[in-house]
Amino acid sequence: VRGKMPITPATYQRNPFMDGEVDMRYWSVTSTESFATTISADSLYDEQIPLDENDYYCIVLCRPDDMPRNATIRNGVACLEWPEYGDGAGHLNDGMLIFRSMLPSPNFLHSIWNVNSDAEMEAVLGEYLPVMQYMSTEEFEALGNRP
């Protein structure tokens, strides 16, 4: 998964105030089974995700045994574990990703909160729209040290 990260404040130390230069208060991504079970497998929040010089992230989502060797924080990659039981309803290859965008600034025009229909999602989110690509462990490892 790749996309541009909105600017968020450092909240891990419980900073109670939002700087005026941020896009939103909080951003996260969670791997879950399904709406049937609502069981979360793994989560990352904004401060845990490494960014490149243009504020883009790269997140690998897979089972622990399939994790590429180059999917490391040092290489600019965050990792999420795929739900052990898939969707929790017998489909091991199914599951969901949930992206949370909390309290966007009124000045941040690329928020999911500004999307009124699926048809306008790409136009509104622009470079903040997460792009997902399937590949094998070997294909990802072939991307090198800065995938």
N, CA and C atoms as a LAMMPS dump frame, in Angstrom:
ITEM: TIMESTEP
0
ITEM: NUMBER OF ATOMS
441
ITEM: BOX BOUNDS ff ff ff
-5.0000000000000000e+02 5.0000000000000000e+02
-5.0000000000000000e+02 5.0000000000000000e+02
-5.0000000000000000e+02 5.0000000000000000e+02
ITEM: ATOMS id mol type element x y z
1 1 1 N 0.861 -1.165 0
2 1 2 C 0 0 0
3 1 3 C 0.904 1.223 0
4 2 1 N 0.603 2.156 -0.889
5 2 2 C 1.395 3.379 -0.955
6 2 3 C 0.459 4.573 -1.103
7 3 1 N 0.817 5.66 -0.474
8 3 2 C 0.051 6.894 -0.579
9 3 3 C 0.771 8.013 0.137
10 4 1 N 0.207 9.192 0.062
11 4 2 C 0.79 10.33 0.759
12 4 3 C 0.131 10.444 2.125
13 5 1 N 0.953 10.665 3.136
14 5 2 C 0.472 10.793 4.514
15 5 3 C 0.06 12.237 4.785
16 6 1 N -1.149 12.458 5.283
17 6 2 C -1.509 13.806 5.713
18 6 3 C -0.598 14.238 6.87
19 7 1 N -0.421 15.51 7.03
20 7 2 C 0.388 16.018 8.142
21 7 3 C -0.445 15.917 9.414
22 8 1 N 0.103 15.233 10.412
23 8 2 C -0.575 15.054 11.699
24 8 3 C 0.351 15.513 12.82
25 9 1 N -0.214 15.957 13.939
26 9 2 C 0.641 16.379 15.051
27 9 3 C 1.183 15.17 15.806
28 10 1 N 2.256 15.381 16.527
29 10 2 C 2.792 14.341 17.401
30 10 3 C 1.869 14.243 18.607
31 11 1 N 1.097 13.155 18.681
32 11 2 C 0.133 12.999 19.778
33 11 3 C 0.506 11.889 20.741
34 12 1 N 1.553 11.142 20.426
35 12 2 C 1.918 10.016 21.278
36 12 3 C 2.193 10.466 22.717
37 13 1 N 2.773 11.643 22.887
38 13 2 C 3.053 12.16 24.225
39 13 3 C 1.869 12.962 24.787
40 14 1 N 0.704 12.723 24.216
41 14 2 C -0.561 13.325 24.658
42 14 3 C -0.591 14.852 24.532
43 15 1 N -0.013 15.369 23.454
44 15 2 C -0.087 16.784 23.178
45 15 3 C -1.563 17.159 23.003
46 16 1 N -2.115 18.027 23.849
47 16 2 C -3.549 18.317 23.788
48 16 3 C -3.951 19.306 22.698
49 17 1 N -2.972 19.92 22.024
50 17 2 C -3.301 20.952 21.043
51 17 3 C -2.813 20.58 19.657
52 18 1 N -3.599 20.965 18.649
53 18 2 C -3.214 20.757 17.262
54 18 3 C -2.561 22.014 16.743
55 19 1 N -1.401 21.874 16.174
56 19 2 C -0.723 22.97 15.495
57 19 3 C -1.566 23.373 14.283
58 20 1 N -1.593 24.621 13.958
59 20 2 C -2.363 25.099 12.82
60 20 3 C -1.843 24.618 11.483
61 21 1 N -0.672 24.01 11.458
62 21 2 C -0.056 23.566 10.202
63 21 3 C -0.32 22.092 9.9
64 22 1 N -1.298 21.475 10.518
65 22 2 C -1.565 20.053 10.294
66 22 3 C -2.803 19.863 9.421
67 23 1 N -2.872 18.673 8.799
68 23 2 C -4.019 18.334 7.958
69 23 3 C -5.139 17.675 8.754
70 24 1 N -4.761 16.905 9.77
71 24 2 C -5.756 16.236 10.609
72 24 3 C -5.119 15.826 11.93
73 25 1 N -5.957 15.472 12.882
74 25 2 C -5.492 15.127 14.221
75 25 3 C -4.819 13.76 14.282
76 26 1 N -5.335 12.78 13.496
77 26 2 C -4.878 11.398 13.643
78 26 3 C -5.154 10.632 12.36
79 27 1 N -4.25 9.723 12.015
80 27 2 C -4.406 8.877 10.828
81 27 3 C -3.897 7.494 11.193
82 28 1 N -4.63 6.446 10.799
83 28 2 C -4.175 5.083 11.08
84 28 3 C -4.719 4.122 10.04
85 29 1 N -4.147 2.918 10.046
86 29 2 C -4.608 1.842 9.18
87 29 3 C -4.604 0.552 10.009
88 30 1 N -5.664 -0.233 9.864
89 30 2 C -5.838 -1.459 10.643
90 30 3 C -6.23 -2.606 9.72
91 31 1 N -5.608 -3.761 9.923
92 31 2 C -6.036 -4.967 9.215
93 31 3 C -7.035 -5.687 10.11
94 32 1 N -8.155 -6.088 9.524
95 32 2 C -9.22 -6.727 10.3
96 32 3 C -9.759 -7.936 9.552
97 33 1 N -10.479 -8.762 10.29
98 33 2 C -11.109 -9.919 9.658
99 33 3 C -12.238 -9.453 8.744
100 34 1 N -13.371 -9.078 9.304
101 34 2 C -14.514 -8.653 8.494
102 34 3 C -15.541 -7.998 9.399
103 35 1 N -16.593 -7.491 8.772
104 35 2 C -17.687 -6.92 9.561
105 35 3 C -18.389 -8.005 10.373
106 36 1 N -18.251 -9.274 9.958
107 36 2 C -18.894 -10.379 10.677
108 36 3 C -18.287 -10.566 12.054
109 37 1 N -16.962 -10.412 12.168
110 37 2 C -16.305 -10.634 13.462
111 37 3 C -15.802 -9.348 14.109
112 38 1 N -15.479 -8.358 13.312
113 38 2 C -14.897 -7.086 13.744
114 38 3 C -13.595 -7.254 14.534
115 39 1 N -12.889 -8.349 14.313
116 39 2 C -11.633 -8.599 15.029
117 39 3 C -10.474 -7.956 14.277
118 40 1 N -9.729 -7.114 14.978
119 40 2 C -8.551 -6.474 14.393
120 40 3 C -7.349 -7.388 14.529
121 41 1 N -6.517 -7.413 13.498
122 41 2 C -5.305 -8.221 13.538
123 41 3 C -4.1 -7.37 13.911
124 42 1 N -3.972 -6.186 13.293
125 42 2 C -2.787 -5.363 13.483
126 42 3 C -3.132 -3.933 13.093
127 43 1 N -2.442 -2.973 13.692
128 43 2 C -2.683 -1.561 13.393
129 43 3 C -1.389 -0.774 13.41
130 44 1 N -1.401 0.301 12.658
131 44 2 C -0.32 1.283 12.668
132 44 3 C -0.957 2.665 12.717
133 45 1 N -0.372 3.565 13.489
134 45 2 C -0.857 4.943 13.462
135 45 3 C 0.225 5.844 12.895
136 46 1 N -0.164 7.044 12.553
137 46 2 C 0.665 7.975 11.8
138 46 3 C 2.127 8.049 12.256
139 47 1 N 2.381 8.151 13.535
140 47 2 C 3.751 8.308 14.027
141 47 3 C 4.595 7.036 13.899
142 48 1 N 3.974 5.9 13.633
143 48 2 C 4.705 4.637 13.493
144 48 3 C 5.126 4.343 12.059
145 49 1 N 4.67 5.147 11.127
146 49 2 C 4.872 4.844 9.715
147 49 3 C 5.973 5.732 9.141
148 50 1 N 7.042 5.117 8.631
149 50 2 C 8.113 5.93 8.04
150 50 3 C 7.644 6.585 6.741
151 51 1 N 8.151 7.775 6.497
152 51 2 C 7.799 8.524 5.295
153 51 3 C 9.053 8.837 4.495
154 52 1 N 8.882 8.933 3.184
155 52 2 C 10.022 9.364 2.367
156 52 3 C 10.095 10.889 2.389
157 53 1 N 11.003 11.457 1.626
158 53 2 C 11.217 12.909 1.642
159 53 3 C 10.015 13.697 1.13
160 54 1 N 9.057 13.029 0.476
161 54 2 C 7.846 13.689 -0.031
162 54 3 C 6.6 13.309 0.759
163 55 1 N 6.79 12.723 1.945
164 55 2 C 5.704 12.314 2.848
165 55 3 C 4.856 11.162 2.317
166 56 1 N 5.464 10.295 1.503
167 56 2 C 4.787 9.085 1.045
168 56 3 C 5.171 7.918 1.944
169 57 1 N 4.215 7.006 2.135
170 57 2 C 4.463 5.807 2.931
171 57 3 C 4.388 4.574 2.047
172 58 1 N 4.978 3.501 2.55
173 58 2 C 4.879 2.182 1.93
174 58 3 C 4.567 1.209 3.063
175 59 1 N 3.457 0.496 2.953
176 59 2 C 3.044 -0.467 3.976
177 59 3 C 2.887 -1.83 3.312
178 60 1 N 3.532 -2.843 3.886
179 60 2 C 3.388 -4.217 3.42
180 60 3 C 2.386 -4.909 4.339
181 61 1 N 1.415 -5.576 3.748
182 61 2 C 0.401 -6.329 4.473
183 61 3 C 0.53 -7.783 4.059
184 62 1 N 0.884 -8.654 5.006
185 62 2 C 1.02 -10.079 4.682
186 62 3 C 1.048 -10.911 5.964
187 63 1 N 1.057 -12.211 5.778
188 63 2 C 1.216 -13.119 6.911
189 63 3 C 2.667 -13.049 7.376
190 64 1 N 2.922 -13.262 8.669
191 64 2 C 4.299 -13.153 9.181
192 64 3 C 5.311 -14.012 8.423
193 65 1 N 4.927 -15.211 8.019
194 65 2 C 5.855 -16.093 7.304
195 65 3 C 6.191 -15.6 5.896
196 66 1 N 5.389 -14.685 5.358
197 66 2 C 5.601 -14.174 4.006
198 66 3 C 6.267 -12.798 3.984
199 67 1 N 6.63 -12.271 5.157
200 67 2 C 7.179 -10.917 5.229
201 67 3 C 8.481 -10.817 4.439
202 68 1 N 8.561 -9.895 3.463
203 68 2 C 9.808 -9.716 2.715
204 68 3 C 10.934 -9.249 3.64
205 69 1 N 12.142 -9.696 3.358
206 69 2 C 13.293 -9.318 4.196
207 69 3 C 13.561 -7.816 4.158
208 70 1 N 13.226 -7.157 3.065
209 70 2 C 13.494 -5.727 2.946
210 70 3 C 12.334 -4.86 3.441
211 71 1 N 11.286 -5.462 3.985
212 71 2 C 10.16 -4.711 4.541
213 71 3 C 10.491 -4.34 5.984
214 72 1 N 11.318 -3.298 6.132
215 72 2 C 11.777 -2.859 7.455
216 72 3 C 11.651 -1.343 7.576
217 73 1 N 11.543 -0.883 8.796
218 73 2 C 11.515 0.557 9.064
219 73 3 C 12.766 1.213 8.488
220 74 1 N 13.912 0.567 8.652
221 74 2 C 15.18 1.105 8.124
222 74 3 C 15.091 1.353 6.608
223 75 1 N 14.348 0.51 5.915
224 75 2 C 14.17 0.659 4.465
225 75 3 C 12.953 1.509 4.108
226 76 1 N 12.336 2.128 5.119
227 76 2 C 11.201 3.005 4.862
228 76 3 C 9.882 2.294 4.673
229 77 1 N 9.765 1.089 5.224
230 77 2 C 8.555 0.286 5.038
231 77 3 C 7.946 -0.069 6.397
232 78 1 N 6.652 0.149 6.529
233 78 2 C 5.912 -0.293 7.708
234 78 3 C 5.235 -1.622 7.358
235 79 1 N 5.007 -2.454 8.352
236 79 2 C 4.432 -3.78 8.11
237 79 3 C 3.173 -3.99 8.945
238 80 1 N 2.177 -4.578 8.319
239 80 2 C 0.936 -4.983 8.978
240 80 3 C 0.745 -6.479 8.767
241 81 1 N 0.333 -7.159 9.809
242 81 2 C 0.051 -8.589 9.675
243 81 3 C -1.356 -8.802 9.141
244 82 1 N -1.459 -9.753 8.205
245 82 2 C -2.753 -10.188 7.687
246 82 3 C -3.473 -10.948 8.796
247 83 1 N -4.798 -10.828 8.912
248 83 2 C -5.524 -11.573 9.942
249 83 3 C -5.275 -13.086 9.826
250 84 1 N -4.917 -13.71 10.918
251 84 2 C -4.584 -15.141 10.934
252 84 3 C -5.704 -16 10.362
253 85 1 N -6.953 -15.621 10.625
254 85 2 C -8.096 -16.413 10.172
255 85 3 C -8.808 -15.754 8.988
256 86 1 N -8.068 -14.94 8.208
257 86 2 C -8.677 -14.288 7.055
258 86 3 C -9.834 -13.418 7.48
259 87 1 N -10.999 -13.634 6.872
260 87 2 C -12.161 -12.82 7.235
261 87 3 C -12.882 -13.336 8.48
262 88 1 N -12.37 -14.418 9.072
263 88 2 C -12.989 -14.973 10.269
264 88 3 C -14.233 -15.792 9.983
265 89 1 N -14.573 -15.934 8.708
266 89 2 C -15.772 -16.679 8.312
267 89 3 C -15.408 -17.813 7.352
268 90 1 N -14.134 -18.249 7.421
269 90 2 C -13.713 -19.387 6.615
270 90 3 C -12.97 -19.054 5.335
271 91 1 N -12.756 -17.804 5.064
272 91 2 C -12.052 -17.385 3.845
273 91 3 C -10.701 -16.798 4.234
274 92 1 N -9.665 -17.626 4.212
275 92 2 C -8.349 -17.219 4.702
276 92 3 C -7.709 -16.112 3.874
277 93 1 N -8.092 -15.968 2.619
278 93 2 C -7.501 -14.94 1.765
279 93 3 C -8.306 -13.648 1.739
280 94 1 N -9.373 -13.578 2.51
281 94 2 C -10.183 -12.358 2.584
282 94 3 C -9.91 -11.652 3.904
283 95 1 N -10.157 -10.394 3.931
284 95 2 C -9.98 -9.554 5.105
285 95 3 C -10.221 -8.121 4.683
286 96 1 N -9.962 -7.187 5.569
287 96 2 C -10.197 -5.771 5.26
288 96 3 C -9.065 -4.908 5.798
289 97 1 N -8.917 -3.753 5.173
290 97 2 C -8.078 -2.683 5.704
291 97 3 C -9.002 -1.524 6.036
292 98 1 N -8.808 -0.951 7.198
293 98 2 C -9.596 0.212 7.588
294 98 3 C -8.63 1.379 7.767
295 99 1 N -8.866 2.456 7.03
296 99 2 C -8.078 3.679 7.17
297 99 3 C -8.898 4.667 7.992
298 100 1 N -8.273 5.24 9.015
299 100 2 C -8.959 6.222 9.857
300 100 3 C -8.332 7.588 9.633
301 101 1 N -9.183 8.556 9.352
302 101 2 C -8.77 9.951 9.205
303 101 3 C -9.606 10.752 10.188
304 102 1 N -9.002 11.158 11.278
305 102 2 C -9.768 11.773 12.358
306 102 3 C -9.546 13.286 12.435
307 103 1 N -10.627 14.003 12.561
308 103 2 C -10.651 15.451 12.755
309 103 3 C -9.802 16.205 11.734
310 104 1 N -10.178 16.148 10.46
311 104 2 C -9.413 16.891 9.459
312 104 3 C -9.581 18.395 9.64
313 105 1 N -8.551 19.125 9.292
314 105 2 C -8.603 20.585 9.289
315 105 3 C -9.568 21.023 8.189
316 106 1 N -10.333 22.078 8.404
317 106 2 C -11.215 22.568 7.344
318 106 3 C -10.431 23.006 6.096
319 107 1 N -9.151 23.288 6.277
320 107 2 C -8.31 23.72 5.156
321 107 3 C -7.73 22.553 4.363
322 108 1 N -7.873 21.331 4.88
323 108 2 C -7.335 20.158 4.188
324 108 3 C -8.402 19.62 3.244
325 109 1 N -8.255 19.888 1.966
326 109 2 C -9.284 19.576 0.981
327 109 3 C -9.252 18.137 0.497
328 110 1 N -8.217 17.361 0.894
329 110 2 C -8.069 15.987 0.407
330 110 3 C -8.523 14.947 1.425
331 111 1 N -9.388 15.319 2.331
332 111 2 C -9.884 14.414 3.363
333 111 3 C -10.995 13.52 2.822
334 112 1 N -11.04 12.292 3.307
335 112 2 C -12.14 11.38 2.959
336 112 3 C -13.476 11.983 3.381
337 113 1 N -13.448 12.861 4.348
338 113 2 C -14.673 13.518 4.812
339 113 3 C -15.273 14.422 3.73
340 114 1 N -14.479 14.763 2.723
341 114 2 C -14.964 15.61 1.626
342 114 3 C -15.465 14.794 0.435
343 115 1 N -15.456 13.478 0.559
344 115 2 C -15.912 12.605 -0.526
345 115 3 C -17.389 12.28 -0.31
346 116 1 N -18.195 12.572 -1.324
347 116 2 C -19.636 12.313 -1.231
348 116 3 C -20.084 11.083 -2.005
349 117 1 N -19.223 10.583 -2.912
350 117 2 C -19.569 9.386 -3.678
351 117 3 C -18.283 8.702 -4.119
352 118 1 N -18.388 7.403 -4.425
353 118 2 C -17.219 6.661 -4.92
354 118 3 C -16.655 7.299 -6.183
355 119 1 N -17.517 7.864 -6.996
356 119 2 C -17.093 8.431 -8.279
357 119 3 C -16.126 9.598 -8.111
358 120 1 N -16.201 10.313 -7
359 120 2 C -15.326 11.47 -6.813
360 120 3 C -14.136 11.199 -5.887
361 121 1 N -14 9.963 -5.408
362 121 2 C -12.96 9.645 -4.445
363 121 3 C -11.558 9.988 -4.957
364 122 1 N -11.225 9.539 -6.155
365 122 2 C -9.88 9.779 -6.688
366 122 3 C -9.611 11.269 -6.882
367 123 1 N -10.593 12.007 -7.365
368 123 2 C -10.422 13.437 -7.6
369 123 3 C -10.231 14.199 -6.285
370 124 1 N -10.986 13.843 -5.25
371 124 2 C -10.894 14.551 -3.972
372 124 3 C -9.623 14.165 -3.225
373 125 1 N -9.358 12.872 -3.102
374 125 2 C -8.203 12.434 -2.314
375 125 3 C -6.883 12.68 -3.035
376 126 1 N -6.878 12.625 -4.355
377 126 2 C -5.645 12.864 -5.108
378 126 3 C -4.53 11.935 -4.655
379 127 1 N -3.355 12.493 -4.387
380 127 2 C -2.201 11.682 -3.991
381 127 3 C -2.343 11.069 -2.596
382 128 1 N -3.374 11.449 -1.853
383 128 2 C -3.623 10.863 -0.532
384 128 3 C -4.439 9.577 -0.613
385 129 1 N -4.909 9.236 -1.795
386 129 2 C -5.649 7.987 -1.994
387 129 3 C -4.677 6.822 -1.914
388 130 1 N -4.876 5.88 -0.998
389 130 2 C -3.972 4.724 -0.917
390 130 3 C -4.072 3.874 -2.192
391 131 1 N -2.919 3.503 -2.725
392 131 2 C -2.856 2.649 -3.901
393 131 3 C -2.319 1.297 -3.453
394 132 1 N -3.019 0.238 -3.803
395 132 2 C -2.631 -1.102 -3.372
396 132 3 C -2.193 -1.934 -4.57
397 133 1 N -1.172 -2.734 -4.336
398 133 2 C -0.66 -3.595 -5.389
399 133 3 C -0.318 -4.948 -4.784
400 134 1 N -0.778 -6.004 -5.424
401 134 2 C -0.435 -7.357 -5.003
402 134 3 C 0.899 -7.741 -5.626
403 135 1 N 1.739 -8.4 -4.844
404 135 2 C 2.975 -8.961 -5.378
405 135 3 C 3.459 -10.051 -4.446
406 136 1 N 4.312 -10.897 -4.973
407 136 2 C 4.872 -11.977 -4.156
408 136 3 C 5.978 -11.414 -3.262
409 137 1 N 6.364 -12.206 -2.277
410 137 2 C 7.483 -11.84 -1.42
411 137 3 C 8.723 -11.596 -2.265
412 138 1 N 8.962 -12.467 -3.233
413 138 2 C 10.143 -12.35 -4.093
414 138 3 C 10.096 -11.071 -4.939
415 139 1 N 8.926 -10.724 -5.438
416 139 2 C 8.805 -9.497 -6.234
417 139 3 C 9.106 -8.263 -5.385
418 140 1 N 8.616 -8.26 -4.145
419 140 2 C 8.881 -7.11 -3.275
420 140 3 C 10.361 -7.039 -2.923
421 141 1 N 10.959 -8.178 -2.595
422 141 2 C 12.382 -8.196 -2.263
423 141 3 C 13.235 -7.726 -3.442
424 142 1 N 12.791 -7.985 -4.665
425 142 2 C 13.534 -7.55 -5.856
426 142 3 C 13.54 -6.03 -6.013
427 143 1 N 12.686 -5.325 -5.276
428 143 2 C 12.658 -3.861 -5.33
429 143 3 C 13.854 -3.229 -4.619
430 144 1 N 14.57 -4.019 -3.822
431 144 2 C 15.781 -3.507 -3.178
432 144 3 C 15.566 -2.892 -1.817
433 145 1 N 16.53 -2.077 -1.415
434 145 2 C 16.554 -1.539 -0.058
435 145 3 C 15.66 -0.332 0.19
436 146 1 N 15.136 0.301 -0.837
437 146 2 C 14.208 1.436 -0.657
438 146 3 C 12.989 1.229 -1.543
439 147 1 N 12.225 0.176 -1.243
440 147 2 C 11.078 -0.126 -2.112
441 147 3 C 10.042 0.977 -2.064
